[in-house]
Amino acid sequence: MDDEKLKLLQEKLKAVDIEQITKDVQPFLQDKQELDLWRRDFFLNIIESIEII
């Protein structure tokens, strides 16, 4: 992913309320522990590893 797109995606993620999203998703999961990883740094790390082919 080029630097410009990466920065835009990072900025959007930093503006998102991860806690609220987690609360919104919980009712749809049987195992709530699946959301334990849902932290801003977790998603930022994933974004950095995205490769567009």
N, CA, C, O and CB atoms as a CASP TS submission, in Angstrom:
PFRMAT TS
TARGET T0000
AUTHOR 0000-0000-0000
METHOD Language model
MODEL 1
PARENT N/A
ATOM      1  N   MET     1       0.865  -1.161   0.000  1.00  0.00           N
ATOM      2  CA  MET     1       0.000   0.000   0.000  1.00  0.00           C
ATOM      3  C   MET     1       0.911   1.224   0.000  1.00  0.00           C
ATOM      4  O   MET     1       1.892   1.285   0.741  1.00  0.00           O
ATOM      5  CB  MET     1      -0.984  -0.002   1.233  1.00  0.00           C
ATOM      6  N   ASP     2       0.567   2.203  -0.850  1.00  0.00           N
ATOM      7  CA  ASP     2       1.426   3.382  -0.884  1.00  0.00           C
ATOM      8  C   ASP     2       1.260   4.213   0.386  1.00  0.00           C
ATOM      9  O   ASP     2       0.267   4.090   1.102  1.00  0.00           O
ATOM     10  CB  ASP     2       1.113   4.234  -2.120  1.00  0.00           C
ATOM     11  N   ASP     3       2.249   5.058   0.649  1.00  0.00           N
ATOM     12  CA  ASP     3       2.295   5.810   1.906  1.00  0.00           C
ATOM     13  C   ASP     3       1.087   6.718   2.117  1.00  0.00           C
ATOM     14  O   ASP     3       0.602   6.860   3.239  1.00  0.00           O
ATOM     15  CB  ASP     3       3.547   6.638   1.952  1.00  0.00           C
ATOM     16  N   GLU     4       0.609   7.322   1.053  1.00  0.00           N
ATOM     17  CA  GLU     4      -0.534   8.234   1.178  1.00  0.00           C
ATOM     18  C   GLU     4      -1.787   7.486   1.636  1.00  0.00           C
ATOM     19  O   GLU     4      -2.486   7.938   2.543  1.00  0.00           O
ATOM     20  CB  GLU     4      -0.803   8.943  -0.162  1.00  0.00           C
ATOM     21  N   LYS     5      -2.065   6.364   1.017  1.00  0.00           N
ATOM     22  CA  LYS     5      -3.238   5.570   1.399  1.00  0.00           C
ATOM     23  C   LYS     5      -3.083   5.014   2.808  1.00  0.00           C
ATOM     24  O   LYS     5      -4.050   4.967   3.568  1.00  0.00           O
ATOM     25  CB  LYS     5      -3.461   4.423   0.404  1.00  0.00           C
ATOM     26  N   LEU     6      -1.885   4.599   3.153  1.00  0.00           N
ATOM     27  CA  LEU     6      -1.636   4.082   4.492  1.00  0.00           C
ATOM     28  C   LEU     6      -1.896   5.165   5.540  1.00  0.00           C
ATOM     29  O   LEU     6      -2.540   4.898   6.555  1.00  0.00           O
ATOM     30  CB  LEU     6      -0.194   3.560   4.608  1.00  0.00           C
ATOM     31  N   LYS     7      -1.410   6.365   5.307  1.00  0.00           N
ATOM     32  CA  LYS     7      -1.617   7.462   6.248  1.00  0.00           C
ATOM     33  C   LYS     7      -3.093   7.808   6.382  1.00  0.00           C
ATOM     34  O   LYS     7      -3.569   8.061   7.488  1.00  0.00           O
ATOM     35  CB  LYS     7      -0.833   8.691   5.809  1.00  0.00           C
ATOM     36  N   LEU     8      -3.820   7.824   5.275  1.00  0.00           N
ATOM     37  CA  LEU     8      -5.257   8.113   5.332  1.00  0.00           C
ATOM     38  C   LEU     8      -6.006   7.058   6.138  1.00  0.00           C
ATOM     39  O   LEU     8      -6.871   7.386   6.951  1.00  0.00           O
ATOM     40  CB  LEU     8      -5.838   8.198   3.920  1.00  0.00           C
ATOM     41  N   LEU     9      -5.679   5.819   5.913  1.00  0.00           N
ATOM     42  CA  LEU     9      -6.324   4.733   6.648  1.00  0.00           C
ATOM     43  C   LEU     9      -5.982   4.794   8.136  1.00  0.00           C
ATOM     44  O   LEU     9      -6.844   4.555   8.981  1.00  0.00           O
ATOM     45  CB  LEU     9      -5.907   3.376   6.067  1.00  0.00           C
ATOM     46  N   GLN    10      -4.739   5.110   8.455  1.00  0.00           N
ATOM     47  CA  GLN    10      -4.334   5.244   9.848  1.00  0.00           C
ATOM     48  C   GLN    10      -5.078   6.393  10.522  1.00  0.00           C
ATOM     49  O   GLN    10      -5.523   6.260  11.661  1.00  0.00           O
ATOM     50  CB  GLN    10      -2.823   5.462   9.946  1.00  0.00           C
ATOM     51  N   GLU    11      -5.212   7.507   9.831  1.00  0.00           N
ATOM     52  CA  GLU    11      -5.938   8.655  10.381  1.00  0.00           C
ATOM     53  C   GLU    11      -7.401   8.313  10.654  1.00  0.00           C
ATOM     54  O   GLU    11      -7.948   8.680  11.693  1.00  0.00           O
ATOM     55  CB  GLU    11      -5.850   9.846   9.424  1.00  0.00           C
ATOM     56  N   LYS    12      -8.022   7.613   9.721  1.00  0.00           N
ATOM     57  CA  LYS    12      -9.423   7.200   9.917  1.00  0.00           C
ATOM     58  C   LYS    12      -9.555   6.275  11.125  1.00  0.00           C
ATOM     59  O   LYS    12     -10.475   6.419  11.930  1.00  0.00           O
ATOM     60  CB  LYS    12      -9.963   6.494   8.651  1.00  0.00           C
ATOM     61  N   LEU    13      -8.635   5.334  11.242  1.00  0.00           N
ATOM     62  CA  LEU    13      -8.688   4.400  12.362  1.00  0.00           C
ATOM     63  C   LEU    13      -8.488   5.128  13.694  1.00  0.00           C
ATOM     64  O   LEU    13      -9.130   4.789  14.688  1.00  0.00           O
ATOM     65  CB  LEU    13      -7.625   3.304  12.193  1.00  0.00           C
ATOM     66  N   LYS    14      -7.618   6.106  13.716  1.00  0.00           N
ATOM     67  CA  LYS    14      -7.373   6.855  14.950  1.00  0.00           C
ATOM     68  C   LYS    14      -8.603   7.669  15.361  1.00  0.00           C
ATOM     69  O   LYS    14      -8.767   7.990  16.538  1.00  0.00           O
ATOM     70  CB  LYS    14      -6.162   7.783  14.777  1.00  0.00           C
ATOM     71  N   ALA    15      -9.460   8.001  14.408  1.00  0.00           N
ATOM     72  CA  ALA    15     -10.654   8.788  14.697  1.00  0.00           C
ATOM     73  C   ALA    15     -11.842   7.924  15.138  1.00  0.00           C
ATOM     74  O   ALA    15     -12.845   8.449  15.623  1.00  0.00           O
ATOM     75  CB  ALA    15     -11.037   9.594  13.477  1.00  0.00           C
ATOM     76  N   VAL    16     -11.731   6.624  14.973  1.00  0.00           N
ATOM     77  CA  VAL    16     -12.813   5.693  15.292  1.00  0.00           C
ATOM     78  C   VAL    16     -12.824   5.396  16.784  1.00  0.00           C
ATOM     79  O   VAL    16     -11.773   5.292  17.416  1.00  0.00           O
ATOM     80  CB  VAL    16     -12.667   4.387  14.484  1.00  0.00           C
ATOM     81  N   ASP    17     -14.007   5.261  17.332  1.00  0.00           N
ATOM     82  CA  ASP    17     -14.173   4.890  18.736  1.00  0.00           C
ATOM     83  C   ASP    17     -14.214   3.358  18.827  1.00  0.00           C
ATOM     84  O   ASP    17     -15.273   2.746  18.684  1.00  0.00           O
ATOM     85  CB  ASP    17     -15.480   5.533  19.346  1.00  0.00           C
ATOM     86  N   ILE    18     -13.071   2.766  19.061  1.00  0.00           N
ATOM     87  CA  ILE    18     -12.952   1.302  19.093  1.00  0.00           C
ATOM     88  C   ILE    18     -13.846   0.714  20.185  1.00  0.00           C
ATOM     89  O   ILE    18     -14.459  -0.335  19.990  1.00  0.00           O
ATOM     90  CB  ILE    18     -11.481   0.881  19.323  1.00  0.00           C
ATOM     91  N   GLU    19     -13.918   1.379  21.311  1.00  0.00           N
ATOM     92  CA  GLU    19     -14.750   0.880  22.413  1.00  0.00           C
ATOM     93  C   GLU    19     -16.223   0.811  21.999  1.00  0.00           C
ATOM     94  O   GLU    19     -16.915  -0.154  22.323  1.00  0.00           O
ATOM     95  CB  GLU    19     -14.591   1.781  23.658  1.00  0.00           C
ATOM     96  N   GLN    20     -16.693   1.817  21.295  1.00  0.00           N
ATOM     97  CA  GLN    20     -18.083   1.822  20.849  1.00  0.00           C
ATOM     98  C   GLN    20     -18.333   0.735  19.803  1.00  0.00           C
ATOM     99  O   GLN    20     -19.365   0.065  19.830  1.00  0.00           O
ATOM    100  CB  GLN    20     -18.453   3.195  20.279  1.00  0.00           C
ATOM    101  N   ILE    21     -17.406   0.571  18.907  1.00  0.00           N
ATOM    102  CA  ILE    21     -17.542  -0.472  17.882  1.00  0.00           C
ATOM    103  C   ILE    21     -17.590  -1.845  18.551  1.00  0.00           C
ATOM    104  O   ILE    21     -18.381  -2.704  18.162  1.00  0.00           O
ATOM    105  CB  ILE    21     -16.368  -0.404  16.859  1.00  0.00           C
ATOM    106  N   THR    22     -16.747  -2.044  19.548  1.00  0.00           N
ATOM    107  CA  THR    22     -16.736  -3.311  20.280  1.00  0.00           C
ATOM    108  C   THR    22     -18.093  -3.570  20.920  1.00  0.00           C
ATOM    109  O   THR    22     -18.616  -4.683  20.854  1.00  0.00           O
ATOM    110  CB  THR    22     -15.633  -3.307  21.354  1.00  0.00           C
ATOM    111  N   LYS    23     -18.658  -2.548  21.535  1.00  0.00           N
ATOM    112  CA  LYS    23     -19.981  -2.687  22.152  1.00  0.00           C
ATOM    113  C   LYS    23     -21.053  -2.993  21.108  1.00  0.00           C
ATOM    114  O   LYS    23     -21.977  -3.764  21.366  1.00  0.00           O
ATOM    115  CB  LYS    23     -20.348  -1.410  22.919  1.00  0.00           C
ATOM    116  N   ASP    24     -20.925  -2.389  19.937  1.00  0.00           N
ATOM    117  CA  ASP    24     -21.900  -2.613  18.866  1.00  0.00           C
ATOM    118  C   ASP    24     -21.849  -4.045  18.334  1.00  0.00           C
ATOM    119  O   ASP    24     -22.875  -4.593  17.930  1.00  0.00           O
ATOM    120  CB  ASP    24     -21.656  -1.632  17.726  1.00  0.00           C
ATOM    121  N   VAL    25     -20.677  -4.643  18.331  1.00  0.00           N
ATOM    122  CA  VAL    25     -20.483  -5.971  17.748  1.00  0.00           C
ATOM    123  C   VAL    25     -20.800  -7.089  18.747  1.00  0.00           C
ATOM    124  O   VAL    25     -21.216  -8.173  18.339  1.00  0.00           O
ATOM    125  CB  VAL    25     -19.047  -6.116  17.248  1.00  0.00           C
ATOM    126  N   GLN    26     -20.614  -6.847  20.025  1.00  0.00           N
ATOM    127  CA  GLN    26     -20.781  -7.886  21.055  1.00  0.00           C
ATOM    128  C   GLN    26     -22.075  -8.692  20.950  1.00  0.00           C
ATOM    129  O   GLN    26     -22.025  -9.913  21.100  1.00  0.00           O
ATOM    130  CB  GLN    26     -20.724  -7.254  22.402  1.00  0.00           C
ATOM    131  N   PRO    27     -23.220  -8.080  20.701  1.00  0.00           N
ATOM    132  CA  PRO    27     -24.449  -8.880  20.655  1.00  0.00           C
ATOM    133  C   PRO    27     -24.464  -9.952  19.559  1.00  0.00           C
ATOM    134  O   PRO    27     -25.274 -10.878  19.612  1.00  0.00           O
ATOM    135  CB  PRO    27     -25.622  -7.970  20.460  1.00  0.00           C
ATOM    136  N   PHE    28     -23.591  -9.835  18.586  1.00  0.00           N
ATOM    137  CA  PHE    28     -23.586 -10.773  17.469  1.00  0.00           C
ATOM    138  C   PHE    28     -22.590 -11.914  17.649  1.00  0.00           C
ATOM    139  O   PHE    28     -22.484 -12.784  16.785  1.00  0.00           O
ATOM    140  CB  PHE    28     -23.280 -10.040  16.195  1.00  0.00           C
ATOM    141  N   LEU    29     -21.861 -11.917  18.762  1.00  0.00           N
ATOM    142  CA  LEU    29     -20.846 -12.936  18.993  1.00  0.00           C
ATOM    143  C   LEU    29     -21.250 -13.859  20.134  1.00  0.00           C
ATOM    144  O   LEU    29     -21.825 -13.421  21.130  1.00  0.00           O
ATOM    145  CB  LEU    29     -19.497 -12.287  19.294  1.00  0.00           C
ATOM    146  N   GLN    30     -20.945 -15.129  19.975  1.00  0.00           N
ATOM    147  CA  GLN    30     -21.184 -16.086  21.056  1.00  0.00           C
ATOM    148  C   GLN    30     -20.075 -15.979  22.096  1.00  0.00           C
ATOM    149  O   GLN    30     -20.330 -16.044  23.299  1.00  0.00           O
ATOM    150  CB  GLN    30     -21.272 -17.530  20.504  1.00  0.00           C
ATOM    151  N   ASP    31     -18.847 -15.815  21.623  1.00  0.00           N
ATOM    152  CA  ASP    31     -17.689 -15.735  22.508  1.00  0.00           C
ATOM    153  C   ASP    31     -17.179 -14.293  22.535  1.00  0.00           C
ATOM    154  O   ASP    31     -16.496 -13.849  21.612  1.00  0.00           O
ATOM    155  CB  ASP    31     -16.565 -16.715  22.047  1.00  0.00           C
ATOM    156  N   LYS    32     -17.514 -13.582  23.587  1.00  0.00           N
ATOM    157  CA  LYS    32     -17.149 -12.164  23.708  1.00  0.00           C
ATOM    158  C   LYS    32     -15.637 -11.970  23.816  1.00  0.00           C
ATOM    159  O   LYS    32     -15.132 -10.880  23.544  1.00  0.00           O
ATOM    160  CB  LYS    32     -17.834 -11.546  24.927  1.00  0.00           C
ATOM    161  N   GLN    33     -14.924 -13.000  24.205  1.00  0.00           N
ATOM    162  CA  GLN    33     -13.467 -12.905  24.334  1.00  0.00           C
ATOM    163  C   GLN    33     -12.786 -12.689  22.994  1.00  0.00           C
ATOM    164  O   GLN    33     -11.628 -12.273  22.950  1.00  0.00           O
ATOM    165  CB  GLN    33     -12.918 -14.157  24.986  1.00  0.00           C
ATOM    166  N   GLU    34     -13.479 -12.960  21.913  1.00  0.00           N
ATOM    167  CA  GLU    34     -12.912 -12.721  20.596  1.00  0.00           C
ATOM    168  C   GLU    34     -12.599 -11.238  20.393  1.00  0.00           C
ATOM    169  O   GLU    34     -11.778 -10.880  19.549  1.00  0.00           O
ATOM    170  CB  GLU    34     -13.870 -13.213  19.512  1.00  0.00           C
ATOM    171  N   LEU    35     -13.248 -10.394  21.159  1.00  0.00           N
ATOM    172  CA  LEU    35     -13.043  -8.954  21.027  1.00  0.00           C
ATOM    173  C   LEU    35     -11.887  -8.445  21.887  1.00  0.00           C
ATOM    174  O   LEU    35     -11.573  -7.256  21.839  1.00  0.00           O
ATOM    175  CB  LEU    35     -14.312  -8.219  21.397  1.00  0.00           C
ATOM    176  N   ASP    36     -11.260  -9.294  22.655  1.00  0.00           N
ATOM    177  CA  ASP    36     -10.160  -8.864  23.514  1.00  0.00           C
ATOM    178  C   ASP    36      -9.003  -8.249  22.728  1.00  0.00           C
ATOM    179  O   ASP    36      -8.296  -7.378  23.234  1.00  0.00           O
ATOM    180  CB  ASP    36      -9.655 -10.036  24.323  1.00  0.00           C
ATOM    181  N   LEU    37      -8.818  -8.695  21.518  1.00  0.00           N
ATOM    182  CA  LEU    37      -7.738  -8.160  20.672  1.00  0.00           C
ATOM    183  C   LEU    37      -8.066  -6.801  20.065  1.00  0.00           C
ATOM    184  O   LEU    37      -7.172  -6.103  19.587  1.00  0.00           O
ATOM    185  CB  LEU    37      -7.428  -9.135  19.561  1.00  0.00           C
ATOM    186  N   TRP    38      -9.306  -6.432  20.079  1.00  0.00           N
ATOM    187  CA  TRP    38      -9.742  -5.206  19.403  1.00  0.00           C
ATOM    188  C   TRP    38      -9.248  -3.970  20.137  1.00  0.00           C
ATOM    189  O   TRP    38      -9.932  -3.404  20.990  1.00  0.00           O
ATOM    190  CB  TRP    38     -11.267  -5.170  19.290  1.00  0.00           C
ATOM    191  N   ARG    39      -8.056  -3.580  19.779  1.00  0.00           N
ATOM    192  CA  ARG    39      -7.446  -2.366  20.294  1.00  0.00           C
ATOM    193  C   ARG    39      -6.889  -1.596  19.094  1.00  0.00           C
ATOM    194  O   ARG    39      -6.630  -2.166  18.034  1.00  0.00           O
ATOM    195  CB  ARG    39      -6.320  -2.687  21.355  1.00  0.00           C
ATOM    196  N   ARG    40      -6.720  -0.331  19.283  1.00  0.00           N
ATOM    197  CA  ARG    40      -6.253   0.527  18.186  1.00  0.00           C
ATOM    198  C   ARG    40      -4.926   0.027  17.614  1.00  0.00           C
ATOM    199  O   ARG    40      -4.765  -0.038  16.395  1.00  0.00           O
ATOM    200  CB  ARG    40      -6.099   1.977  18.671  1.00  0.00           C
ATOM    201  N   ASP    41      -3.977  -0.326  18.481  1.00  0.00           N
ATOM    202  CA  ASP    41      -2.676  -0.782  17.994  1.00  0.00           C
ATOM    203  C   ASP    41      -2.787  -2.089  17.213  1.00  0.00           C
ATOM    204  O   ASP    41      -2.026  -2.315  16.273  1.00  0.00           O
ATOM    205  CB  ASP    41      -1.713  -0.958  19.161  1.00  0.00           C
ATOM    206  N   PHE    42      -3.722  -2.944  17.592  1.00  0.00           N
ATOM    207  CA  PHE    42      -3.951  -4.184  16.852  1.00  0.00           C
ATOM    208  C   PHE    42      -4.340  -3.883  15.401  1.00  0.00           C
ATOM    209  O   PHE    42      -3.787  -4.460  14.464  1.00  0.00           O
ATOM    210  CB  PHE    42      -5.050  -5.024  17.538  1.00  0.00           C
ATOM    211  N   PHE    43      -5.300  -2.972  15.234  1.00  0.00           N
ATOM    212  CA  PHE    43      -5.754  -2.631  13.882  1.00  0.00           C
ATOM    213  C   PHE    43      -4.698  -1.850  13.104  1.00  0.00           C
ATOM    214  O   PHE    43      -4.575  -2.019  11.891  1.00  0.00           O
ATOM    215  CB  PHE    43      -7.045  -1.822  13.952  1.00  0.00           C
ATOM    216  N   LEU    44      -3.942  -1.006  13.782  1.00  0.00           N
ATOM    217  CA  LEU    44      -2.867  -0.278  13.101  1.00  0.00           C
ATOM    218  C   LEU    44      -1.816  -1.250  12.573  1.00  0.00           C
ATOM    219  O   LEU    44      -1.286  -1.056  11.479  1.00  0.00           O
ATOM    220  CB  LEU    44      -2.215   0.746  14.053  1.00  0.00           C
ATOM    221  N   ASN    45      -1.516  -2.281  13.335  1.00  0.00           N
ATOM    222  CA  ASN    45      -0.565  -3.299  12.873  1.00  0.00           C
ATOM    223  C   ASN    45      -1.103  -4.061  11.665  1.00  0.00           C
ATOM    224  O   ASN    45      -0.357  -4.368  10.735  1.00  0.00           O
ATOM    225  CB  ASN    45      -0.246  -4.280  14.005  1.00  0.00           C
ATOM    226  N   ILE    46      -2.374  -4.356  11.683  1.00  0.00           N
ATOM    227  CA  ILE    46      -2.979  -5.041  10.543  1.00  0.00           C
ATOM    228  C   ILE    46      -2.911  -4.167   9.299  1.00  0.00           C
ATOM    229  O   ILE    46      -2.575  -4.643   8.214  1.00  0.00           O
ATOM    230  CB  ILE    46      -4.437  -5.421  10.849  1.00  0.00           C
ATOM    231  N   ILE    47      -3.226  -2.906   9.456  1.00  0.00           N
ATOM    232  CA  ILE    47      -3.198  -1.969   8.325  1.00  0.00           C
ATOM    233  C   ILE    47      -1.813  -1.946   7.676  1.00  0.00           C
ATOM    234  O   ILE    47      -1.695  -1.940   6.451  1.00  0.00           O
ATOM    235  CB  ILE    47      -3.592  -0.547   8.789  1.00  0.00           C
ATOM    236  N   GLU    48      -0.796  -1.934   8.485  1.00  0.00           N
ATOM    237  CA  GLU    48       0.574  -1.884   7.955  1.00  0.00           C
ATOM    238  C   GLU    48       0.932  -3.127   7.157  1.00  0.00           C
ATOM    239  O   GLU    48       1.816  -3.081   6.302  1.00  0.00           O
ATOM    240  CB  GLU    48       1.566  -1.709   9.088  1.00  0.00           C
ATOM    241  N   SER    49       0.267  -4.220   7.422  1.00  0.00           N
ATOM    242  CA  SER    49       0.595  -5.464   6.724  1.00  0.00           C
ATOM    243  C   SER    49      -0.255  -5.689   5.466  1.00  0.00           C
ATOM    244  O   SER    49      -0.062  -6.680   4.761  1.00  0.00           O
ATOM    245  CB  SER    49       0.420  -6.634   7.667  1.00  0.00           C
ATOM    246  N   ILE    50      -1.186  -4.782   5.182  1.00  0.00           N
ATOM    247  CA  ILE    50      -2.024  -4.936   3.993  1.00  0.00           C
ATOM    248  C   ILE    50      -1.176  -4.776   2.742  1.00  0.00           C
ATOM    249  O   ILE    50      -0.386  -3.841   2.612  1.00  0.00           O
ATOM    250  CB  ILE    50      -3.181  -3.911   3.997  1.00  0.00           C
ATOM    251  N   GLU    51      -1.361  -5.697   1.846  1.00  0.00           N
ATOM    252  CA  GLU    51      -0.645  -5.655   0.578  1.00  0.00           C
ATOM    253  C   GLU    51      -1.657  -5.743  -0.551  1.00  0.00           C
ATOM    254  O   GLU    51      -2.410  -6.712  -0.654  1.00  0.00           O
ATOM    255  CB  GLU    51       0.402  -6.803   0.480  1.00  0.00           C
ATOM    256  N   ILE    52      -1.665  -4.725  -1.390  1.00  0.00           N
ATOM    257  CA  ILE    52      -2.590  -4.711  -2.519  1.00  0.00           C
ATOM    258  C   ILE    52      -1.923  -5.417  -3.699  1.00  0.00           C
ATOM    259  O   ILE    52      -0.811  -5.077  -4.104  1.00  0.00           O
ATOM    260  CB  ILE    52      -3.003  -3.245  -2.898  1.00  0.00           C
ATOM    261  N   ILE    53      -2.639  -6.414  -4.238  1.00  0.00           N
ATOM    262  CA  ILE    53      -2.063  -7.168  -5.361  1.00  0.00           C
ATOM    263  C   ILE    53      -2.884  -6.935  -6.609  1.00  0.00           C
ATOM    264  O   ILE    53      -2.568  -7.480  -7.667  1.00  0.00           O
ATOM    265  CB  ILE    53      -1.994  -8.679  -5.042  1.00  0.00           C
TER
END
